[in-house]
């Protein structure tokens, strides 16, 4: 049975995450201590004690989720999450947005210190870009990609005047059938939410995010990250890692920088990635890290597949 290990992205953070694992497993406790030394602040305290509003800050949430996901993997290998699955060997890795950094690390393409520094800089850059550009995101429920594209084009055709500059809106998170997130300038997203029902949407849900992630509004963050990636010791992944931007496997270390930078300013094709994996014979999908968002998404995606997928949250 071909198995995918998958790692969550931003939004999975919750106060208290990792605490029980750190209390029980010395290796996890040491992981948080090492991460705190690299980051320059007490990550364990942030994850375990919050407060939640601080943990939700993009520049803090991303390192917290990255490290906690690795903590869950350590716990799995020690038989603390599932005795039956502790020796499971994955055939590939994937992660949702931020989770792709976790996937690259566990595939031995980026060492822990470099990956954590990149994640910290990524979160900081996204936070700063969001504050400068004043964007937002809206989840559109019940529409397919073509209809979401029509909706965005309708908004763009109205030439909405934005205080922050040009009108920007596009589909960026293709999560599962009937769940697509649009991202862009504030008035454009507000207008998309107003018009969504006219295009057949069941609901449009504004998201509590700092900015217009996965659009050109994140270009300053990509610029910050570019030189930092150049200073990392990148290696070919030891096992297949599937990219968010094109759903394909990283062919080697030389693709890592390009794909990670494109991911910041382009769409996350999660649904397409999972559909391709199902078609390629992957039958078991194991979510490792805080939250259970990916488990729910893969369940919805797999309903349209002939493959009877086993979906596990650890």
C-alpha positions, 0 to 999 in steps of 0.5 A: 500500500503506497503511503503519503505522509502529509503535514499541515499549514497555517491555521492548524495552530492551537494553544497547548499543542505539543505539550503532552508530547514534550511532557512524555518524550524527552526527545520532543522536549529537546526539539522545542529547546533546540528550536527556541535557541535557533528562533531566539524566543521560548517556542515551547511556552508559546505553543503550550501556554499561548495566548492563542491570539499571539500564537495566531500571528503569522510570524509565530504560527509558522515556526510553531506548526513546523516544529510541532509537526516534527514533534508528532513525527518523533512521537509516531516513531517512538510508538506514542501515537500508534504502536501499529503504525510506528514503523510505517514507511512512507512512499512520499511526502506533501504539505499544505503551503507551510507544510511543504517545508516540513515535507522537505525537511523530513525528506532530508532535503533541508536540515532542521536549522535551515528549514526553521530559519526559512520558516521564521523568515517566511512568516515574518516576511508574509506578516510584513507584506500583509501589513503593507498591502492590506489584503484578505481572503475569502473561502468560496463554498460550492463552486468549481474552479471555472465558476470561481474564475468567472467570479473573480473576473467579474470583480476585476471588470468592475474596476474597484478603487482600492486605497492600497493600489491595484485591484487584485483577486484570484483563486489561490487555495484549491482545497477540495471539491467545492472549497476554493479560497480567493485572495486579494485586495480588501474591497475586491474580496468583499465584492466577491463575497457579495456576488458569490451567491449570484454565481451559485455559491452556497456560502462565502466566508471571510477568513481571519487572516493577516493578508492576501496570501499566495498573491503578488501582494506577497512578492516582498516576502519572496524577495526576503526569502530568496537570498536566505534560501541561497544560504541553505544547504539543499539536497535532493529529497531522499523520497518524493516530495510533491509540490503545491505549485505544480503538483509534481515531485521535486526532481532535485535540490535545484528546484527547491528555491524556485518552487518555494518562491512561486508558492508564496505568490501563487496558488496552492493546488492541494486538491489536484495533488491528492487527485494525482496521488490517488491516480498514482496508486497512493491508498493511505494518507497519514496526517502528522501534526497539529489539527486535522484539516488535511484529513478532512480535505482528503476525505472529500477529495477521495470521494470522487476517486475509484481508490478506496483511500485509508485516511489517518490522523496521528 
